[in-house]
Amino acid sequence: MPSTELASVFGSGGADTEGTVRRLNAMQHSLEDLAVSSRQIAAEIDAIAPSWFGPVADAHAELHSKASRAAEMLGNADIAARLVPDMVGISGGRSYFLAIQTPSEARATGGLLGAFAIVDARNGRVSTPTLGQNAELENPRVRQVNLGSEFNDLYTWTHAYTDNRNNNISPSFPDAARIWIANWKHQTGQLLDGAIAIDPIALSYVLDVTGPVTLPDGEKITADNVVPITLSTSYERFAGDNAERKAYLQTIAKATVEQISNTTASTGALLEALGHGVSDRRIMIYSTRPEEQELLESTDLGHQLPDSMASLADVTIGNVAGNKIDYYLKREISYAADACTGETRGSTVTVKLTNTLTDLSLPKYVIGSMGAPSADLPLGTNFANVQFTLTKGANVLDLTVNGGPEFYWEGSLQGHPVAVTQVRIPAGKSVEVKLRLNEPTSAHGDVQVPIQPLVDTPTVNVDVPTCGDEK
């Protein structure tokens, strides 16, 4: 999202949230017209045949780039104008479940639900009357929402409905959001309007704009140290006192939320920071209102599985050992497919997982196996659940680990075939998981390889010809 340009819509000075939202609401119809016009202009420029004459070709390329960027910017502004005012309470109060994820303990949407807040939005202003640790969330005895037979068959073993440690076991964020909303209603009686998820890495982008926060004891939490403190060093600092560590992290969360809520930083800079978090898939939003959810799913905020026949390789990691060792996990993902001949083609999805841990003196809470004691893991072993969510209509042929056959199981999720295995990665070692499949060549649309938002920035290689008719 070219968010700095959007500052001209929102105002480039200090953040006046209510005034910003009301200006945006007033401009809704104008932005919609501009978005339609800009898309038409970009399409017309795209349809112009390229010239062989260098200067003309260069001018056409530059014009095409500017028109496409303008169309994207105005399209984002149009969506924001239709979503933001109502979602921040201009037409009536809203309340949301805010999940702060911990990607050092991987879950499909990013990380373990470490802390949470209830966010109230009234007249464009946001407050957090409730902020708590995951231990304050009650696990219901029975499920409070039913996500369907595919979800149930795939995840029953994880107790996804009734154990908040696994509420976000599915790579589709709306699944986690619906569970959080239903469980909160069961716990408190409050019916929420949606759910939001964010992680410390996205918060670091925002702190880079708002400036550091100061804790009651004078310690400063900055854009540079918030990630290592919240995801790594706090576990060493409070190695013998888990309750004290959680209290410390909650103090950081509270101070950070207050800093963001009361900031006077430039709106344009804040939008740029938030846009960075969205493009990294570290910020996701769900609305209980179908018309809003449909718009959210047209953006990177939706974080849902695609409802399309496009070629898909969505590789997600889940921490099985119940530790924080994914701070040291590095990923390499590749997706390759044969040519578009015949009704199906062979494809391969490969993920190389490297455990970069070298210090085996770290607390067992970080590198032990408290969540899987029966696995008898050597200290420092990363015990990972690896899920492949694939192109609709694909058939899995086999799965290997380091070149040899490995046990895996299959299922489906929202019409997409799924294959799952579990691997153990010793400290300082790598494991390569390779999945071979047949995919229908009738698949159409852009190839999709969503990246799970963990601590690392994975290397991704895609060599997949586009098949089928564009639709």
C-alpha positions as CSV (number, residue, x, y, z in Angstrom):
1,M,0.0,0.0,0.0
2,P,1.6,3.4,-1.0
3,S,0.5,4.8,2.3
4,T,2.5,8.0,2.2
5,E,0.4,9.2,-0.7
6,L,-2.8,8.5,1.3
7,A,-1.6,11.1,3.8
8,S,-3.0,13.7,1.4
9,V,-6.4,12.2,1.9
10,F,-6.1,11.9,5.7
11,G,-4.0,15.0,6.4
12,S,-0.3,14.9,6.9
13,G,-0.1,16.5,10.3
14,G,-0.4,15.0,13.7
15,A,-3.0,12.3,14.1
16,D,-6.5,13.7,14.8
17,T,-8.2,10.4,14.7
18,E,-11.9,11.5,14.8
19,G,-11.3,14.3,12.3
20,T,-9.4,12.0,10.0
21,V,-12.2,9.4,10.0
22,R,-14.9,12.0,9.4
23,R,-13.0,13.5,6.4
24,L,-12.6,10.0,5.0
25,N,-16.3,9.2,5.5
26,A,-17.3,12.4,3.7
27,M,-15.0,11.6,0.8
28,Q,-16.4,8.1,0.3
29,H,-18.3,8.7,-2.9
30,S,-15.6,10.8,-4.5
31,L,-13.0,8.2,-3.8
32,E,-15.2,5.5,-5.2
33,D,-15.5,7.5,-8.5
34,L,-11.8,8.2,-8.6
35,A,-10.9,4.6,-8.0
36,V,-13.2,3.4,-10.9
37,S,-11.7,6.1,-13.2
38,S,-8.1,5.3,-12.3
39,R,-8.6,1.6,-13.0
40,Q,-10.1,2.4,-16.4
41,I,-7.2,4.7,-17.3
42,A,-4.7,2.0,-16.1
43,A,-6.4,-0.6,-18.3
44,E,-6.4,1.6,-21.3
45,I,-2.7,2.4,-21.0
46,D,-2.0,-1.3,-20.5
47,A,-3.9,-2.1,-23.7
48,I,-1.6,0.2,-25.8
49,A,0.8,-1.9,-27.9
50,P,4.4,-1.4,-26.9
51,S,6.6,0.6,-29.2
52,W,9.9,-0.6,-30.7
53,F,11.3,3.0,-30.5
54,G,13.3,3.3,-27.3
55,P,12.2,6.7,-26.0
56,V,8.5,5.9,-26.7
57,A,8.7,2.5,-25.0
58,D,10.4,4.1,-21.9
59,A,7.7,6.8,-21.7
60,H,5.0,4.1,-22.0
61,A,6.5,2.0,-19.3
62,E,6.8,5.0,-17.0
63,L,3.2,6.1,-17.7
64,H,2.0,2.5,-17.1
65,S,3.8,2.3,-13.8
66,K,2.5,5.6,-12.5
67,A,-1.1,4.8,-13.7
68,S,-1.0,1.4,-12.0
69,R,0.4,2.9,-8.8
70,A,-2.3,5.6,-8.8
71,A,-5.0,3.0,-9.4
72,E,-3.7,0.9,-6.5
73,M,-3.5,3.9,-4.2
74,L,-7.0,5.1,-5.0
75,G,-8.4,1.6,-4.8
76,N,-6.9,1.3,-1.3
77,A,-8.3,4.7,-0.3
78,D,-11.7,3.7,-1.7
79,I,-11.7,0.5,0.4
80,A,-10.5,2.4,3.5
81,A,-13.4,4.9,3.0
82,R,-15.9,2.1,2.9
83,L,-14.5,0.2,5.8
84,V,-12.8,2.5,8.3
85,P,-15.5,4.9,9.4
86,D,-18.0,2.3,10.5
87,M,-15.4,-0.1,11.9
88,V,-14.0,2.7,14.2
89,G,-17.5,3.6,15.5
90,I,-18.6,6.7,13.5
91,S,-22.1,5.2,13.1
92,G,-22.2,3.4,16.5
93,G,-19.7,1.9,19.0
94,R,-17.7,-1.2,18.1
95,S,-15.7,-3.7,20.1
96,Y,-13.0,-6.1,18.9
97,F,-10.8,-8.9,20.2
98,L,-7.1,-8.0,19.8
99,A,-4.7,-10.9,19.8
100,I,-1.0,-10.2,20.3
101,Q,0.7,-13.2,18.7
102,T,4.1,-14.6,19.7
103,P,5.9,-15.9,16.6
104,S,8.7,-17.4,18.7
105,E,6.1,-20.2,19.3
106,A,4.7,-20.7,15.8
107,R,1.0,-21.1,15.0
108,A,-0.5,-21.0,11.5
109,T,-1.6,-17.4,11.6
110,G,1.8,-16.3,13.1
111,G,2.2,-17.3,16.7
112,L,0.8,-18.4,20.0
113,L,-1.8,-16.0,21.5
114,G,0.4,-14.4,24.1
115,A,-1.7,-11.5,25.3
116,F,-5.1,-10.0,24.4
117,A,-7.1,-6.8,24.6
118,I,-10.6,-5.7,24.0
119,V,-10.6,-2.7,21.8
120,D,-13.5,-0.2,21.9
121,A,-14.0,2.2,19.0
122,R,-16.3,5.2,19.5
123,N,-16.6,8.2,17.1
124,G,-13.2,7.4,15.6
125,R,-11.4,7.1,18.9
126,V,-10.0,3.8,20.2
127,S,-9.5,2.6,23.7
128,T,-8.5,-0.6,25.4
129,P,-10.6,-1.1,28.6
130,T,-9.4,-4.7,28.9
131,L,-5.8,-6.0,28.5
132,G,-4.8,-9.4,29.7
133,Q,-2.6,-12.5,29.5
134,N,-3.6,-15.6,27.7
135,A,-4.0,-17.3,31.1
136,E,-6.9,-15.0,31.8
137,L,-8.9,-16.5,28.9
138,E,-11.2,-19.3,30.0
139,N,-11.1,-22.5,27.9
140,P,-14.7,-23.6,27.4
141,R,-15.5,-27.3,28.0
142,V,-17.3,-27.6,24.7
143,R,-16.9,-25.7,21.4
144,Q,-18.8,-22.5,21.1
145,V,-18.8,-22.3,17.3
146,N,-18.7,-25.0,14.6
147,L,-16.3,-24.4,11.7
148,G,-17.4,-27.4,9.7
149,S,-16.5,-31.0,9.1
150,E,-13.2,-30.3,7.3
151,F,-11.9,-28.2,10.1
152,N,-13.1,-30.6,12.7
153,D,-11.6,-33.7,11.0
154,L,-8.2,-31.9,10.5
155,Y,-7.8,-30.3,13.9
156,T,-9.7,-32.3,16.5
157,W,-6.5,-33.6,17.9
158,T,-5.4,-30.1,18.7
159,H,-8.5,-29.1,20.7
160,A,-8.6,-25.9,18.7
161,Y,-12.0,-24.9,19.9
162,T,-11.3,-25.4,23.6
163,D,-7.6,-24.7,24.1
164,N,-6.6,-21.1,23.5
165,R,-3.0,-22.2,22.8
166,N,-4.4,-23.7,19.5
167,N,-7.3,-21.5,18.6
168,N,-5.2,-20.2,15.6
169,I,-4.1,-23.6,14.4
170,S,-5.7,-23.0,10.9
171,P,-3.9,-20.8,8.3
172,S,-7.2,-19.0,7.7
173,F,-7.5,-16.1,10.1
174,P,-11.3,-16.0,10.1
175,D,-11.3,-19.4,11.7
176,A,-9.2,-18.1,14.7
177,A,-11.3,-14.9,14.8
178,R,-14.6,-16.8,15.0
179,I,-13.3,-19.0,17.8
180,W,-12.0,-16.0,19.9
181,I,-15.2,-14.1,19.4
182,A,-17.4,-17.1,20.4
183,N,-15.2,-18.0,23.4
184,W,-15.2,-14.4,24.7
185,K,-19.0,-14.3,24.5
186,H,-19.1,-17.6,26.5
187,Q,-16.7,-16.1,29.1
188,T,-18.2,-12.6,29.5
189,G,-21.5,-12.5,27.6
190,Q,-20.1,-9.7,25.4
191,L,-20.8,-10.0,21.6
192,L,-17.8,-8.5,19.8
193,D,-17.8,-7.0,16.3
194,G,-14.7,-8.6,15.0
195,A,-11.1,-9.6,15.8
196,I,-7.6,-8.2,15.1
197,A,-4.2,-9.8,15.3
198,I,-0.8,-8.2,15.4
199,D,2.7,-9.2,16.5
200,P,5.7,-7.5,18.1
201,I,7.4,-7.1,14.7
202,A,4.5,-5.1,13.4
203,L,4.5,-3.1,16.6
204,S,8.2,-2.3,16.0
205,Y,7.2,-0.6,12.7
206,V,4.8,1.6,14.6
207,L,7.2,2.4,17.4
208,D,9.6,3.6,14.8
209,V,7.1,6.3,14.0
210,T,5.6,7.1,17.5
211,G,8.9,6.9,19.3
212,P,9.9,4.7,22.3
213,V,7.7,3.9,25.3
214,T,8.9,4.3,28.8
215,L,8.0,1.7,31.4
216,P,7.2,2.7,35.1
217,D,10.8,1.8,36.1
218,G,12.3,4.0,33.4
219,E,13.2,1.2,30.9
220,K,12.7,2.3,27.3
221,I,11.1,0.0,24.8
222,T,12.1,1.0,21.2
223,A,11.5,-0.1,17.7
224,D,14.9,-1.8,17.8
225,N,14.6,-3.7,21.1
226,V,10.8,-4.6,21.3
227,V,11.2,-7.7,19.2
228,P,14.3,-9.3,20.9
229,I,12.9,-8.4,24.4
230,T,9.4,-9.7,23.8
231,L,10.3,-12.8,21.8
232,S,13.7,-13.8,23.3
233,T,15.6,-12.0,26.1
234,S,12.7,-11.7,28.5
235,Y,12.7,-15.5,28.8
236,E,16.3,-15.4,29.9
237,R,15.7,-12.5,32.2
238,F,12.8,-14.1,34.0
239,A,14.0,-17.8,33.5
240,G,12.8,-18.8,37.0
241,D,9.6,-16.8,37.2
242,N,7.1,-17.2,34.4
243,A,4.4,-15.1,36.2
244,E,6.8,-12.2,36.6
245,R,7.8,-12.5,32.9
246,K,4.1,-12.4,31.8
247,A,3.5,-9.4,34.0
248,Y,6.5,-7.6,32.5
249,L,5.4,-8.3,28.9
250,Q,1.9,-7.1,29.8
251,T,3.3,-3.9,31.1
252,I,5.1,-3.5,27.7
253,A,1.9,-4.3,25.9
254,K,-0.1,-1.8,27.9
255,A,2.4,1.0,27.5
256,T,2.7,0.3,23.7
257,V,-1.1,0.3,23.2
258,E,-1.4,3.6,25.1
259,Q,1.5,5.1,23.1
260,I,-0.2,4.2,19.8
261,S,-3.7,5.4,21.0
262,N,-2.4,8.8,22.1
263,T,0.2,9.5,19.5
264,T,0.5,12.8,17.7
265,A,2.8,11.4,15.0
266,S,2.3,12.1,11.4
267,T,-0.8,10.3,9.9
268,G,1.1,9.5,6.8
269,A,4.0,8.0,8.6
270,L,1.7,5.9,10.7
271,L,-0.1,4.7,7.6
272,E,3.2,3.7,6.1
273,A,4.2,1.8,9.2
274,L,0.8,0.0,9.3
275,G,1.0,-0.7,5.6
276,H,4.4,-2.4,6.2
277,G,2.8,-4.6,8.8
278,V,-0.1,-5.5,6.5
279,S,2.2,-6.3,3.5
280,D,4.2,-8.6,5.8
281,R,0.9,-10.3,6.8
282,R,1.5,-9.4,10.4
283,I,-1.8,-7.4,10.8
284,M,-5.1,-9.1,10.1
285,I,-8.7,-8.1,10.7
286,Y,-12.0,-10.0,10.7
287,S,-15.5,-8.4,10.9
288,T,-18.7,-10.2,11.9
289,R,-20.5,-8.1,9.3
290,P,-20.6,-9.9,6.0
291,E,-20.3,-6.8,3.8
292,E,-17.3,-5.6,5.7
293,Q,-15.7,-9.0,5.8
294,E,-16.1,-9.3,2.0
295,L,-14.1,-6.0,1.6
296,L,-11.5,-7.1,4.1
297,E,-11.0,-10.4,2.2
298,S,-10.3,-8.3,-1.0
299,T,-7.2,-6.9,0.9
300,D,-4.1,-8.3,2.6
301,L,-5.9,-7.7,5.9
302,G,-8.2,-10.7,5.4
303,H,-5.6,-13.4,5.7
304,Q,-8.1,-16.0,4.6
305,L,-7.6,-19.0,2.3
306,P,-8.3,-18.1,-1.3
307,D,-11.7,-19.1,-2.6
308,S,-10.4,-19.7,-6.1
309,M,-8.8,-22.3,-8.4
310,A,-5.5,-20.5,-8.5
311,S,-2.3,-22.6,-7.9
312,L,-1.6,-22.5,-4.2
313,A,1.2,-23.6,-1.9
314,D,0.6,-22.4,1.7
315,V,3.2,-23.8,4.1
316,T,2.6,-23.2,7.8
317,I,4.6,-24.3,10.8
318,G,3.2,-25.1,14.2
319,N,5.3,-25.5,17.4
320,V,4.6,-28.9,18.9
321,A,7.0,-28.8,21.8
322,G,5.4,-25.8,23.6
323,N,8.7,-23.8,23.7
324,K,9.9,-20.6,22.1
325,I,12.5,-22.1,19.8
326,D,11.0,-20.7,16.6
327,Y,12.9,-17.5,17.3
328,Y,15.8,-19.4,15.8
329,L,13.9,-21.0,12.9
330,K,14.9,-20.1,9.3
331,R,12.8,-21.2,6.3
332,E,13.4,-21.7,2.6
333,I,10.3,-22.4,0.5
334,S,10.2,-23.4,-3.2
335,Y,7.2,-24.2,-5.4
336,A,7.9,-25.7,-8.9
337,A,5.5,-27.1,-11.5
338,D,5.7,-28.7,-14.9
339,A,4.4,-27.2,-18.1
340,C,0.6,-26.9,-18.7
341,T,0.1,-30.0,-20.8
342,G,-2.6,-32.5,-20.3
343,E,-5.3,-32.3,-17.6
344,T,-2.8,-32.4,-14.7
345,R,0.8,-31.5,-14.2
346,G,3.4,-32.6,-11.6
347,S,4.3,-30.1,-8.9
348,T,6.7,-30.0,-6.0
349,V,6.6,-27.9,-2.8
350,T,9.8,-28.0,-0.8
351,V,10.5,-26.4,2.6
352,K,13.9,-26.4,4.2
353,L,13.8,-25.7,8.0
354,T,17.0,-24.7,9.8
355,N,17.3,-24.6,13.5
356,T,20.0,-21.9,14.0
357,L,20.1,-22.3,17.8
358,T,23.7,-22.6,19.2
359,D,23.3,-21.8,22.9
360,L,22.0,-24.9,24.7
361,S,22.3,-23.1,28.1
362,L,19.0,-21.1,27.4
363,P,16.1,-21.9,29.8
364,K,14.1,-25.0,29.2
365,Y,11.0,-22.8,28.7
366,V,12.7,-21.6,25.5
367,I,14.5,-24.7,24.2
368,G,13.0,-27.6,26.1
369,S,9.9,-29.7,25.3
370,M,7.5,-28.8,28.1
371,G,4.6,-29.1,25.8
372,A,5.6,-32.6,24.5
373,P,7.4,-34.4,27.4
374,S,6.6,-37.8,26.0
375,A,8.5,-37.1,22.8
376,D,11.8,-37.3,24.8
377,L,13.4,-34.6,22.7
378,P,17.1,-33.7,23.1
379,L,17.5,-30.2,24.4
380,G,17.4,-27.6,21.7
381,T,15.3,-29.7,19.2
382,N,12.6,-27.9,17.2
383,F,9.6,-30.2,17.0
384,A,7.6,-28.8,14.1
385,N,4.2,-29.5,12.7
386,V,4.4,-28.8,8.9
387,Q,1.1,-28.2,7.0
388,F,0.8,-27.9,3.3
389,T,-2.5,-26.3,2.1
390,L,-2.7,-26.8,-1.7
391,T,-4.4,-26.0,-5.0
392,K,-8.1,-27.1,-5.2
393,G,-8.3,-30.4,-7.1
394,A,-4.7,-31.4,-6.4
395,N,-3.7,-34.9,-5.4
396,V,-0.8,-35.6,-3.1
397,L,1.6,-38.3,-4.5
398,D,4.2,-38.6,-1.7
399,L,6.1,-36.8,1.0
400,T,9.8,-37.2,1.9
401,V,12.0,-35.8,4.7
402,N,15.7,-35.5,3.8
403,G,15.1,-37.7,0.8
404,G,13.4,-40.6,2.6
405,P,9.7,-41.5,3.0
406,E,7.9,-40.0,6.0
407,F,4.6,-40.5,7.6
408,Y,2.0,-37.9,6.8
409,W,-1.8,-37.5,6.9
410,E,-4.2,-35.8,4.6
411,G,-7.4,-33.7,5.0
412,S,-9.0,-30.7,3.5
413,L,-9.7,-27.2,4.5
414,Q,-12.3,-24.9,2.7
415,G,-12.0,-27.2,-0.3
416,H,-8.2,-27.2,-0.4
417,P,-6.4,-30.5,0.0
418,V,-4.0,-30.5,3.0
419,A,-1.0,-32.7,3.9
420,V,0.6,-32.6,7.3
421,T,3.7,-34.1,8.8
422,Q,5.9,-33.6,11.9
423,V,9.7,-33.2,11.9
424,R,12.4,-32.9,14.6
425,I,15.2,-30.4,13.8
426,P,18.2,-30.7,16.1
427,A,20.1,-27.5,17.1
428,G,22.3,-26.3,14.3
429,K,20.8,-28.7,11.7
430,S,18.4,-28.5,8.8
431,V,15.5,-30.7,7.6
432,E,14.1,-30.7,4.1
433,V,10.4,-31.7,3.6
434,K,9.4,-32.3,0.0
435,L,5.8,-32.8,-1.2
436,R,5.0,-34.1,-4.7
437,L,1.5,-33.7,-6.1
438,N,-0.5,-33.5,-9.3
439,E,-2.4,-30.3,-9.9
440,P,-5.2,-29.6,-12.4
441,T,-4.0,-27.5,-15.4
442,S,-7.4,-25.9,-15.4
443,A,-6.2,-23.8,-12.4
444,H,-6.2,-20.2,-13.3
445,G,-5.2,-16.9,-11.8
446,D,-1.9,-15.7,-10.2
447,V,0.1,-18.3,-8.4
448,Q,-0.2,-17.8,-4.6
449,V,2.4,-18.6,-2.0
450,P,1.3,-16.9,1.2
451,I,4.1,-16.4,3.8
452,Q,3.3,-17.3,7.4
453,P,4.5,-14.3,9.6
454,L,7.1,-15.7,11.8
455,V,10.4,-14.1,13.1
456,D,12.4,-14.8,10.0
457,T,12.0,-13.5,6.4
458,P,12.1,-16.7,4.4
459,T,13.7,-17.3,1.0
460,V,10.9,-18.1,-1.5
461,N,11.4,-19.4,-5.0
462,V,8.5,-19.9,-7.4
463,D,8.7,-21.6,-10.8
464,V,5.1,-22.3,-11.7
465,P,3.7,-21.6,-15.2
466,T,0.2,-20.1,-15.2
467,C,-2.3,-22.5,-16.7
468,G,-6.0,-22.2,-17.5
469,D,-8.0,-19.3,-18.7
470,E,-7.6,-16.0,-16.8
471,K,-10.8,-15.3,-14.9
